[in-house]
Amino acid sequence: MIIVAGLVLAFVLMLIFSRPDMRLCRWRKNRDAGQWRCAYCGAVWEGLEQPNRCLRRKSDGTEK
Ligand SMILES: [Zn+2]
């Protein structure tokens, strides 16, 4: 059973890390401001939970 559980876990991790939106995104909780900030693109997310994708695409056209 341990092997099966390991395979399932590896499959889930592969699904998560294979998503292009999350590849370069690393959210970090800013406790003082009560918001999440992406360490790579600088996107800010004002939510209780960590976003499941990168918000970089929204600001691509405006800042370049
Ligand atoms: Zn990001």
N, CA, C, O and the ligand as a Tripos MOL2 file, in Angstrom:
@<TRIPOS>MOLECULE
protein
  257   255    65     0     0
PROTEIN
NO_CHARGES

@<TRIPOS>ATOM
      1 N           0.8210   -1.2140    0.0000 N.3       1 MET1
      2 CA          0.0000    0.0000    0.0000 C.3       1 MET1
      3 C           0.8510    1.2580    0.0000 C.2       1 MET1
      4 O           0.4430    2.2990   -0.5160 O.2       1 MET1
      5 N           2.0180    1.1520    0.5750 N.am      2 ILE2
      6 CA          2.8750    2.3390    0.6240 C.3       2 ILE2
      7 C           3.3150    2.7350   -0.7860 C.2       2 ILE2
      8 O           3.4220    3.9190   -1.1080 O.2       2 ILE2
      9 N           3.5680    1.7260   -1.6160 N.am      3 ILE3
     10 CA          3.9970    2.0170   -2.9870 C.3       3 ILE3
     11 C           2.8730    2.6990   -3.7590 C.2       3 ILE3
     12 O           3.1090    3.6490   -4.5050 O.2       3 ILE3
     13 N           1.6620    2.2120   -3.5780 N.am      4 VAL4
     14 CA          0.5160    2.8160   -4.2670 C.3       4 VAL4
     15 C           0.3240    4.2580   -3.8320 C.2       4 VAL4
     16 O           0.0800    5.1400   -4.6560 O.2       4 VAL4
     17 N           0.4350    4.4900   -2.5430 N.am      5 ALA5
     18 CA          0.2820    5.8530   -2.0380 C.3       5 ALA5
     19 C           1.3780    6.7570   -2.6000 C.2       5 ALA5
     20 O           1.1270    7.9190   -2.9170 O.2       5 ALA5
     21 N           2.5700    6.2290   -2.7180 N.am      6 GLY6
     22 CA          3.6700    7.0100   -3.2790 C.3       6 GLY6
     23 C           3.4320    7.3570   -4.7330 C.2       6 GLY6
     24 O           3.7380    8.4670   -5.1700 O.2       6 GLY6
     25 N           2.8920    6.4210   -5.4800 N.am      7 LEU7
     26 CA          2.6050    6.6810   -6.8890 C.3       7 LEU7
     27 C           1.5290    7.7490   -7.0350 C.2       7 LEU7
     28 O           1.6310    8.6290   -7.8900 O.2       7 LEU7
     29 N           0.5260    7.6690   -6.2200 N.am      8 VAL8
     30 CA         -0.5440    8.6710   -6.2760 C.3       8 VAL8
     31 C           0.0020   10.0420   -5.9230 C.2       8 VAL8
     32 O          -0.3230   11.0340   -6.5750 O.2       8 VAL8
     33 N           0.8310   10.0940   -4.8910 N.am      9 LEU9
     34 CA          1.4110   11.3720   -4.4760 C.3       9 LEU9
     35 C           2.2980   11.9450   -5.5820 C.2       9 LEU9
     36 O           2.2520   13.1430   -5.8600 O.2       9 LEU9
     37 N           3.1010   11.0890   -6.2090 N.am     10 ALA10
     38 CA          3.9700   11.5580   -7.2980 C.3      10 ALA10
     39 C           3.1340   12.0660   -8.4710 C.2      10 ALA10
     40 O           3.5020   13.0470   -9.1180 O.2      10 ALA10
     41 N           2.0140   11.4030   -8.7470 N.am     11 PHE11
     42 CA          1.1560   11.8210   -9.8550 C.3      11 PHE11
     43 C           0.5440   13.1920   -9.5710 C.2      11 PHE11
     44 O           0.4840   14.0500  -10.4510 O.2      11 PHE11
     45 N           0.1000   13.3810   -8.3520 N.am     12 VAL12
     46 CA         -0.4910   14.6750   -7.9860 C.3      12 VAL12
     47 C           0.5510   15.7830   -8.0710 C.2      12 VAL12
     48 O           0.2760   16.8640   -8.5910 O.2      12 VAL12
     49 N           1.7510   15.5090   -7.5590 N.am     13 LEU13
     50 CA          2.8110   16.5170   -7.6100 C.3      13 LEU13
     51 C           3.1770   16.8390   -9.0540 C.2      13 LEU13
     52 O           3.4550   17.9900   -9.3910 O.2      13 LEU13
     53 N           3.1740   15.8200   -9.8980 N.am     14 MET14
     54 CA          3.5110   16.0430  -11.3040 C.3      14 MET14
     55 C           2.4580   16.9330  -11.9740 C.2      14 MET14
     56 O           2.7860   17.7910  -12.7930 O.2      14 MET14
     57 N           1.1980   16.7170  -11.6160 N.am     15 LEU15
     58 CA          0.1260   17.5530  -12.1700 C.3      15 LEU15
     59 C           0.3060   18.9970  -11.7330 C.2      15 LEU15
     60 O           0.1270   19.9210  -12.5270 O.2      15 LEU15
     61 N           0.6560   19.1870  -10.4860 N.am     16 ILE16
     62 CA          0.7900   20.5490   -9.9700 C.3      16 ILE16
     63 C           1.9540   21.2700  -10.6350 C.2      16 ILE16
     64 O           1.8060   22.4000  -11.1010 O.2      16 ILE16
     65 N           3.1160   20.6130  -10.6780 N.am     17 PHE17
     66 CA          4.3080   21.3000  -11.1660 C.3      17 PHE17
     67 C           4.3870   21.3510  -12.6850 C.2      17 PHE17
     68 O           5.2450   22.0390  -13.2360 O.2      17 PHE17
     69 N           3.5090   20.6370  -13.3620 N.am     18 SER18
     70 CA          3.5260   20.6820  -14.8200 C.3      18 SER18
     71 C           2.6830   21.8300  -15.3520 C.2      18 SER18
     72 O           2.6910   22.1080  -16.5510 O.2      18 SER18
     73 N           1.9590   22.4950  -14.4670 N.am     19 ARG19
     74 CA          1.1410   23.6210  -14.9140 C.3      19 ARG19
     75 C           2.0340   24.8250  -15.1800 C.2      19 ARG19
     76 O           2.7700   25.2510  -14.2900 O.2      19 ARG19
     77 N           1.9840   25.3700  -16.3630 N.am     20 PRO20
     78 CA          2.8560   26.4950  -16.7210 C.3      20 PRO20
     79 C           2.5970   27.7280  -15.8730 C.2      20 PRO20
     80 O           3.5120   28.5150  -15.6330 O.2      20 PRO20
     81 N           1.3790   27.9050  -15.4200 N.am     21 ASP21
     82 CA          1.0670   29.1030  -14.6510 C.3      21 ASP21
     83 C           1.7580   29.0970  -13.2950 C.2      21 ASP21
     84 O           2.0160   30.1560  -12.7230 O.2      21 ASP21
     85 N           2.0560   27.9200  -12.7840 N.am     22 MET22
     86 CA          2.6280   27.8430  -11.4540 C.3      22 MET22
     87 C           4.1330   27.6250  -11.4720 C.2      22 MET22
     88 O           4.7730   27.6280  -10.4200 O.2      22 MET22
     89 N           4.6990   27.4370  -12.6520 N.am     23 ARG23
     90 CA          6.0950   27.0280  -12.7060 C.3      23 ARG23
     91 C           7.0310   28.0820  -12.1110 C.2      23 ARG23
     92 O           7.9540   27.7590  -11.3630 O.2      23 ARG23
     93 N           6.7760   29.3440  -12.4580 N.am     24 LEU24
     94 CA          7.6650   30.4060  -11.9920 C.3      24 LEU24
     95 C           7.0250   31.2420  -10.8980 C.2      24 LEU24
     96 O           7.4170   32.3850  -10.6640 O.2      24 LEU24
     97 N           6.0600   30.6760  -10.2460 N.am     25 CYS25
     98 CA          5.3350   31.4550   -9.2550 C.3      25 CYS25
     99 C           5.5690   30.8800   -7.8660 C.2      25 CYS25
    100 O           5.4170   29.6800   -7.6410 O.2      25 CYS25
    101 N           5.9340   31.7410   -6.9540 N.am     26 ARG26
    102 CA          6.1320   31.3010   -5.5730 C.3      26 ARG26
    103 C           5.5090   32.3350   -4.6410 C.2      26 ARG26
    104 O           6.0660   33.4100   -4.4150 O.2      26 ARG26
    105 N           4.3660   31.9910   -4.1170 N.am     27 TRP27
    106 CA          3.6280   32.9330   -3.2700 C.3      27 TRP27
    107 C           4.1530   32.8990   -1.8620 C.2      27 TRP27
    108 O           4.4340   31.8340   -1.3120 O.2      27 TRP27
    109 N           4.2810   34.0550   -1.2890 N.am     28 ARG28
    110 CA          4.7160   34.1520    0.0970 C.3      28 ARG28
    111 C           3.7500   35.0230    0.8790 C.2      28 ARG28
    112 O           3.3130   36.0780    0.4210 O.2      28 ARG28
    113 N           3.4380   34.5540    2.0540 N.am     29 LYS29
    114 CA          2.4590   35.2520    2.8840 C.3      29 LYS29
    115 C           3.0870   36.4610    3.5580 C.2      29 LYS29
    116 O           4.1250   36.3600    4.2110 O.2      29 LYS29
    117 N           2.4420   37.5960    3.3870 N.am     30 ASN30
    118 CA          2.8810   38.8070    4.0760 C.3      30 ASN30
    119 C           1.9210   39.0530    5.2350 C.2      30 ASN30
    120 O           0.8150   39.5600    5.0480 O.2      30 ASN30
    121 N           2.3590   38.6880    6.4180 N.am     31 ARG31
    122 CA          1.4410   38.7340    7.5640 C.3      31 ARG31
    123 C           1.0520   40.1620    7.9160 C.2      31 ARG31
    124 O          -0.0930   40.4190    8.2870 O.2      31 ARG31
    125 N           1.9860   41.0840    7.8040 N.am     32 ASP32
    126 CA          1.6990   42.4700    8.1880 C.3      32 ASP32
    127 C           0.6180   43.0820    7.3040 C.2      32 ASP32
    128 O          -0.2940   43.7530    7.7880 O.2      32 ASP32
    129 N           0.7380   42.8390    5.9940 N.am     33 ALA33
    130 CA         -0.2270   43.4220    5.0660 C.3      33 ALA33
    131 C          -1.4460   42.5260    4.8770 C.2      33 ALA33
    132 O          -2.4510   42.9590    4.3130 O.2      33 ALA33
    133 N          -1.3670   41.2890    5.3390 N.am     34 GLY34
    134 CA         -2.4920   40.3780    5.1840 C.3      34 GLY34
    135 C          -2.7430   39.9890    3.7510 C.2      34 GLY34
    136 O          -3.8930   39.8260    3.3450 O.2      34 GLY34
    137 N          -1.6950   39.8370    2.9810 N.am     35 GLN35
    138 CA         -1.8670   39.5030    1.5710 C.3      35 GLN35
    139 C          -0.7230   38.6030    1.1070 C.2      35 GLN35
    140 O           0.2780   38.4340    1.8040 O.2      35 GLN35
    141 N          -0.8940   38.0350   -0.0770 N.am     36 TRP36
    142 CA          0.1140   37.1660   -0.6680 C.3      36 TRP36
    143 C           0.8720   37.9410   -1.7480 C.2      36 TRP36
    144 O           0.2940   38.7410   -2.4830 O.2      36 TRP36
    145 N           2.1620   37.6860   -1.8230 N.am     37 ARG37
    146 CA          2.9640   38.3250   -2.8590 C.3      37 ARG37
    147 C           3.8100   37.2780   -3.5650 C.2      37 ARG37
    148 O           4.4230   36.4220   -2.9290 O.2      37 ARG37
    149 N           3.8320   37.3620   -4.8940 N.am     38 CYS38
    150 CA          4.6230   36.4230   -5.6730 C.3      38 CYS38
    151 C           6.0780   36.8980   -5.6940 C.2      38 CYS38
    152 O           6.3640   38.0500   -6.0210 O.2      38 CYS38
    153 N           6.9870   35.9940   -5.3410 N.am     39 ALA39
    154 CA          8.3980   36.3610   -5.2570 C.3      39 ALA39
    155 C           9.0050   36.5380   -6.6430 C.2      39 ALA39
    156 O          10.0700   37.1420   -6.7720 O.2      39 ALA39
    157 N           8.3510   36.0240   -7.6830 N.am     40 TYR40
    158 CA          8.9320   36.0780   -9.0150 C.3      40 TYR40
    159 C           8.4020   37.2580   -9.8280 C.2      40 TYR40
    160 O           9.1760   38.0050  -10.4270 O.2      40 TYR40
    161 N           7.0950   37.4190   -9.8450 N.am     41 CYS41
    162 CA          6.5280   38.4460  -10.7080 C.3      41 CYS41
    163 C           6.0370   39.6470   -9.9050 C.2      41 CYS41
    164 O           5.6830   40.6670  -10.4970 O.2      41 CYS41
    165 N           6.0050   39.5580   -8.5970 N.am     42 GLY42
    166 CA          5.6100   40.6810   -7.7760 C.3      42 GLY42
    167 C           4.1120   40.9100   -7.7110 C.2      42 GLY42
    168 O           3.6600   41.9460   -7.2240 O.2      42 GLY42
    169 N           3.3440   39.9540   -8.1950 N.am     43 ALA43
    170 CA          1.8960   40.0990   -8.1460 C.3      43 ALA43
    171 C           1.4160   40.0200   -6.7030 C.2      43 ALA43
    172 O           1.9890   39.2940   -5.8900 O.2      43 ALA43
    173 N           0.3860   40.7510   -6.3960 N.am     44 VAL44
    174 CA         -0.1640   40.7980   -5.0460 C.3      44 VAL44
    175 C          -1.5600   40.2140   -5.0550 C.2      44 VAL44
    176 O          -2.3730   40.5300   -5.9240 O.2      44 VAL44
    177 N          -1.8300   39.3660   -4.0900 N.am     45 TRP45
    178 CA         -3.1390   38.7400   -3.9800 C.3      45 TRP45
    179 C          -3.6700   38.9660   -2.5820 C.2      45 TRP45
    180 O          -3.0910   38.5030   -1.6000 O.2      45 TRP45
    181 N          -4.7820   39.6850   -2.5030 N.am     46 GLU46
    182 CA         -5.3730   39.9710   -1.2010 C.3      46 GLU46
    183 C          -6.4390   38.9430   -0.8920 C.2      46 GLU46
    184 O          -7.6320   39.1880   -1.0670 O.2      46 GLU46
    185 N          -5.9950   37.7990   -0.4330 N.am     47 GLY47
    186 CA         -6.9340   36.7310   -0.1140 C.3      47 GLY47
    187 C          -6.4560   35.9570    1.0910 C.2      47 GLY47
    188 O          -5.3140   36.0970    1.5290 O.2      47 GLY47
    189 N          -7.3400   35.1430    1.6170 N.am     48 LEU48
    190 CA         -6.9720   34.3730    2.7950 C.3      48 LEU48
    191 C          -6.0930   33.1930    2.4220 C.2      48 LEU48
    192 O          -5.2010   32.8110    3.1780 O.2      48 LEU48
    193 N          -6.3460   32.6170    1.2550 N.am     49 GLU49
    194 CA         -5.6000   31.4320    0.8570 C.3      49 GLU49
    195 C          -4.6710   31.7320   -0.3070 C.2      49 GLU49
    196 O          -4.8590   32.6970   -1.0480 O.2      49 GLU49
    197 N          -3.6810   30.8950   -0.4460 N.am     50 GLN50
    198 CA         -2.6940   31.0680   -1.5050 C.3      50 GLN50
    199 C          -3.3290   30.8360   -2.8730 C.2      50 GLN50
    200 O          -4.0410   29.8500   -3.0600 O.2      50 GLN50
    201 N          -3.0830   31.7250   -3.8270 N.am     51 PRO51
    202 CA         -3.6380   31.5510   -5.1700 C.3      51 PRO51
    203 C          -3.1040   30.2810   -5.8120 C.2      51 PRO51
    204 O          -1.9910   29.8520   -5.5080 O.2      51 PRO51
    205 N          -3.8860   29.6790   -6.6920 N.am     52 ASN52
    206 CA         -3.4530   28.4390   -7.3270 C.3      52 ASN52
    207 C          -2.8240   28.6920   -8.6920 C.2      52 ASN52
    208 O          -2.5730   27.7480   -9.4420 O.2      52 ASN52
    209 N          -2.5720   29.9360   -9.0160 N.am     53 ARG53
    210 CA         -1.9040   30.2070  -10.2870 C.3      53 ARG53
    211 C          -1.2150   31.5640  -10.1880 C.2      53 ARG53
    212 O          -1.4530   32.3490   -9.2700 O.2      53 ARG53
    213 N          -0.3500   31.8060  -11.1730 N.am     54 CYS54
    214 CA          0.3660   33.0650  -11.1610 C.3      54 CYS54
    215 C          -0.4890   34.1570  -11.7940 C.2      54 CYS54
    216 O          -1.2090   33.9090  -12.7610 O.2      54 CYS54
    217 N          -0.4090   35.3510  -11.2490 N.am     55 LEU55
    218 CA         -1.2100   36.4680  -11.7570 C.3      55 LEU55
    219 C          -0.3750   37.3710  -12.6560 C.2      55 LEU55
    220 O          -0.7550   38.5090  -12.9310 O.2      55 LEU55
    221 N           0.7520   36.8640  -13.1050 N.am     56 ARG56
    222 CA          1.6830   37.6880  -13.8540 C.3      56 ARG56
    223 C           1.0980   38.1660  -15.1780 C.2      56 ARG56
    224 O           1.3810   39.2770  -15.6260 O.2      56 ARG56
    225 N           0.2830   37.3220  -15.7960 N.am     57 ARG57
    226 CA         -0.2340   37.6390  -17.1460 C.3      57 ARG57
    227 C          -1.0670   38.9110  -17.1500 C.2      57 ARG57
    228 O          -1.1710   39.5830  -18.1760 O.2      57 ARG57
    229 N          -1.6570   39.2430  -16.0210 N.am     58 LYS58
    230 CA         -2.5240   40.4170  -15.9830 C.3      58 LYS58
    231 C          -1.7290   41.7010  -16.1940 C.2      58 LYS58
    232 O          -2.2190   42.6540  -16.8000 O.2      58 LYS58
    233 N          -0.4870   41.7160  -15.6850 N.am     59 SER59
    234 CA          0.2850   42.9470  -15.7400 C.3      59 SER59
    235 C           1.3310   42.9270  -16.8550 C.2      59 SER59
    236 O           2.1780   43.8180  -16.9250 O.2      59 SER59
    237 N           1.2770   41.9360  -17.7070 N.am     60 ASP60
    238 CA          2.2850   41.8480  -18.7530 C.3      60 ASP60
    239 C           2.1970   43.0110  -19.7330 C.2      60 ASP60
    240 O           3.2130   43.6010  -20.1000 O.2      60 ASP60
    241 N           0.9890   43.3350  -20.1500 N.am     61 GLY61
    242 CA          0.8330   44.3380  -21.1910 C.3      61 GLY61
    243 C           0.9880   45.7520  -20.6810 C.2      61 GLY61
    244 O           1.1840   46.6710  -21.4760 O.2      61 GLY61
    245 N           0.9070   45.9520  -19.3880 N.am     62 THR62
    246 CA          0.8860   47.3150  -18.8790 C.3      62 THR62
    247 C           2.2740   47.7990  -18.4680 C.2      62 THR62
    248 O           2.5550   48.9960  -18.5200 O.2      62 THR62
    249 N           3.1350   46.8780  -18.0620 N.am     63 GLU63
    250 CA          4.4140   47.3020  -17.5000 C.3      63 GLU63
    251 C           5.5660   47.2250  -18.4940 C.2      63 GLU63
    252 O           6.6550   47.7260  -18.2130 O.2      63 GLU63
    253 N           5.3440   46.6070  -19.6480 N.am     64 LYS64
    254 CA          6.4450   46.4690  -20.5960 C.3      64 LYS64
    255 C           6.2700   47.3810  -21.8070 C.2      64 LYS64
    256 O           7.1140   47.3860  -22.7030 O.2      64 LYS64
    257 ZN          3.8860   34.9010  -10.0110 Zn       65 ZN65
@<TRIPOS>BOND
     1     1     2 1
     2     2     3 1
     3     3     4 2
     4     3     5 am
     5     5     6 1
     6     6     7 1
     7     7     8 2
     8     7     9 am
     9     9    10 1
    10    10    11 1
    11    11    12 2
    12    11    13 am
    13    13    14 1
    14    14    15 1
    15    15    16 2
    16    15    17 am
    17    17    18 1
    18    18    19 1
    19    19    20 2
    20    19    21 am
    21    21    22 1
    22    22    23 1
    23    23    24 2
    24    23    25 am
    25    25    26 1
    26    26    27 1
    27    27    28 2
    28    27    29 am
    29    29    30 1
    30    30    31 1
    31    31    32 2
    32    31    33 am
    33    33    34 1
    34    34    35 1
    35    35    36 2
    36    35    37 am
    37    37    38 1
    38    38    39 1
    39    39    40 2
    40    39    41 am
    41    41    42 1
    42    42    43 1
    43    43    44 2
    44    43    45 am
    45    45    46 1
    46    46    47 1
    47    47    48 2
    48    47    49 am
    49    49    50 1
    50    50    51 1
    51    51    52 2
    52    51    53 am
    53    53    54 1
    54    54    55 1
    55    55    56 2
    56    55    57 am
    57    57    58 1
    58    58    59 1
    59    59    60 2
    60    59    61 am
    61    61    62 1
    62    62    63 1
    63    63    64 2
    64    63    65 am
    65    65    66 1
    66    66    67 1
    67    67    68 2
    68    67    69 am
    69    69    70 1
    70    70    71 1
    71    71    72 2
    72    71    73 am
    73    73    74 1
    74    74    75 1
    75    75    76 2
    76    75    77 am
    77    77    78 1
    78    78    79 1
    79    79    80 2
    80    79    81 am
    81    81    82 1
    82    82    83 1
    83    83    84 2
    84    83    85 am
    85    85    86 1
    86    86    87 1
    87    87    88 2
    88    87    89 am
    89    89    90 1
    90    90    91 1
    91    91    92 2
    92    91    93 am
    93    93    94 1
    94    94    95 1
    95    95    96 2
    96    95    97 am
    97    97    98 1
    98    98    99 1
    99    99   100 2
   100    99   101 am
   101   101   102 1
   102   102   103 1
   103   103   104 2
   104   103   105 am
   105   105   106 1
   106   106   107 1
   107   107   108 2
   108   107   109 am
   109   109   110 1
   110   110   111 1
   111   111   112 2
   112   111   113 am
   113   113   114 1
   114   114   115 1
   115   115   116 2
   116   115   117 am
   117   117   118 1
   118   118   119 1
   119   119   120 2
   120   119   121 am
   121   121   122 1
   122   122   123 1
   123   123   124 2
   124   123   125 am
   125   125   126 1
   126   126   127 1
   127   127   128 2
   128   127   129 am
   129   129   130 1
   130   130   131 1
   131   131   132 2
   132   131   133 am
   133   133   134 1
   134   134   135 1
   135   135   136 2
   136   135   137 am
   137   137   138 1
   138   138   139 1
   139   139   140 2
   140   139   141 am
   141   141   142 1
   142   142   143 1
   143   143   144 2
   144   143   145 am
   145   145   146 1
   146   146   147 1
   147   147   148 2
   148   147   149 am
   149   149   150 1
   150   150   151 1
   151   151   152 2
   152   151   153 am
   153   153   154 1
   154   154   155 1
   155   155   156 2
   156   155   157 am
   157   157   158 1
   158   158   159 1
   159   159   160 2
   160   159   161 am
   161   161   162 1
   162   162   163 1
   163   163   164 2
   164   163   165 am
   165   165   166 1
   166   166   167 1
   167   167   168 2
   168   167   169 am
   169   169   170 1
   170   170   171 1
   171   171   172 2
   172   171   173 am
   173   173   174 1
   174   174   175 1
   175   175   176 2
   176   175   177 am
   177   177   178 1
   178   178   179 1
   179   179   180 2
   180   179   181 am
   181   181   182 1
   182   182   183 1
   183   183   184 2
   184   183   185 am
   185   185   186 1
   186   186   187 1
   187   187   188 2
   188   187   189 am
   189   189   190 1
   190   190   191 1
   191   191   192 2
   192   191   193 am
   193   193   194 1
   194   194   195 1
   195   195   196 2
   196   195   197 am
   197   197   198 1
   198   198   199 1
   199   199   200 2
   200   199   201 am
   201   201   202 1
   202   202   203 1
   203   203   204 2
   204   203   205 am
   205   205   206 1
   206   206   207 1
   207   207   208 2
   208   207   209 am
   209   209   210 1
   210   210   211 1
   211   211   212 2
   212   211   213 am
   213   213   214 1
   214   214   215 1
   215   215   216 2
   216   215   217 am
   217   217   218 1
   218   218   219 1
   219   219   220 2
   220   219   221 am
   221   221   222 1
   222   222   223 1
   223   223   224 2
   224   223   225 am
   225   225   226 1
   226   226   227 1
   227   227   228 2
   228   227   229 am
   229   229   230 1
   230   230   231 1
   231   231   232 2
   232   231   233 am
   233   233   234 1
   234   234   235 1
   235   235   236 2
   236   235   237 am
   237   237   238 1
   238   238   239 1
   239   239   240 2
   240   239   241 am
   241   241   242 1
   242   242   243 1
   243   243   244 2
   244   243   245 am
   245   245   246 1
   246   246   247 1
   247   247   248 2
   248   247   249 am
   249   249   250 1
   250   250   251 1
   251   251   252 2
   252   251   253 am
   253   253   254 1
   254   254   255 1
   255   255   256 2
@<TRIPOS>SUBSTRUCTURE
     1 MET1         2 RESIDUE 1 A MET
     2 ILE2         6 RESIDUE 1 A ILE
     3 ILE3        10 RESIDUE 1 A ILE
     4 VAL4        14 RESIDUE 1 A VAL
     5 ALA5        18 RESIDUE 1 A ALA
     6 GLY6        22 RESIDUE 1 A GLY
     7 LEU7        26 RESIDUE 1 A LEU
     8 VAL8        30 RESIDUE 1 A VAL
     9 LEU9        34 RESIDUE 1 A LEU
    10 ALA10       38 RESIDUE 1 A ALA
    11 PHE11       42 RESIDUE 1 A PHE
    12 VAL12       46 RESIDUE 1 A VAL
    13 LEU13       50 RESIDUE 1 A LEU
    14 MET14       54 RESIDUE 1 A MET
    15 LEU15       58 RESIDUE 1 A LEU
    16 ILE16       62 RESIDUE 1 A ILE
    17 PHE17       66 RESIDUE 1 A PHE
    18 SER18       70 RESIDUE 1 A SER
    19 ARG19       74 RESIDUE 1 A ARG
    20 PRO20       78 RESIDUE 1 A PRO
    21 ASP21       82 RESIDUE 1 A ASP
    22 MET22       86 RESIDUE 1 A MET
    23 ARG23       90 RESIDUE 1 A ARG
    24 LEU24       94 RESIDUE 1 A LEU
    25 CYS25       98 RESIDUE 1 A CYS
    26 ARG26      102 RESIDUE 1 A ARG
    27 TRP27      106 RESIDUE 1 A TRP
    28 ARG28      110 RESIDUE 1 A ARG
    29 LYS29      114 RESIDUE 1 A LYS
    30 ASN30      118 RESIDUE 1 A ASN
    31 ARG31      122 RESIDUE 1 A ARG
    32 ASP32      126 RESIDUE 1 A ASP
    33 ALA33      130 RESIDUE 1 A ALA
    34 GLY34      134 RESIDUE 1 A GLY
    35 GLN35      138 RESIDUE 1 A GLN
    36 TRP36      142 RESIDUE 1 A TRP
    37 ARG37      146 RESIDUE 1 A ARG
    38 CYS38      150 RESIDUE 1 A CYS
    39 ALA39      154 RESIDUE 1 A ALA
    40 TYR40      158 RESIDUE 1 A TYR
    41 CYS41      162 RESIDUE 1 A CYS
    42 GLY42      166 RESIDUE 1 A GLY
    43 ALA43      170 RESIDUE 1 A ALA
    44 VAL44      174 RESIDUE 1 A VAL
    45 TRP45      178 RESIDUE 1 A TRP
    46 GLU46      182 RESIDUE 1 A GLU
    47 GLY47      186 RESIDUE 1 A GLY
    48 LEU48      190 RESIDUE 1 A LEU
    49 GLU49      194 RESIDUE 1 A GLU
    50 GLN50      198 RESIDUE 1 A GLN
    51 PRO51      202 RESIDUE 1 A PRO
    52 ASN52      206 RESIDUE 1 A ASN
    53 ARG53      210 RESIDUE 1 A ARG
    54 CYS54      214 RESIDUE 1 A CYS
    55 LEU55      218 RESIDUE 1 A LEU
    56 ARG56      222 RESIDUE 1 A ARG
    57 ARG57      226 RESIDUE 1 A ARG
    58 LYS58      230 RESIDUE 1 A LYS
    59 SER59      234 RESIDUE 1 A SER
    60 ASP60      238 RESIDUE 1 A ASP
    61 GLY61      242 RESIDUE 1 A GLY
    62 THR62      246 RESIDUE 1 A THR
    63 GLU63      250 RESIDUE 1 A GLU
    64 LYS64      254 RESIDUE 1 A LYS
    65 ZN65       257 GROUP 0 **** ****
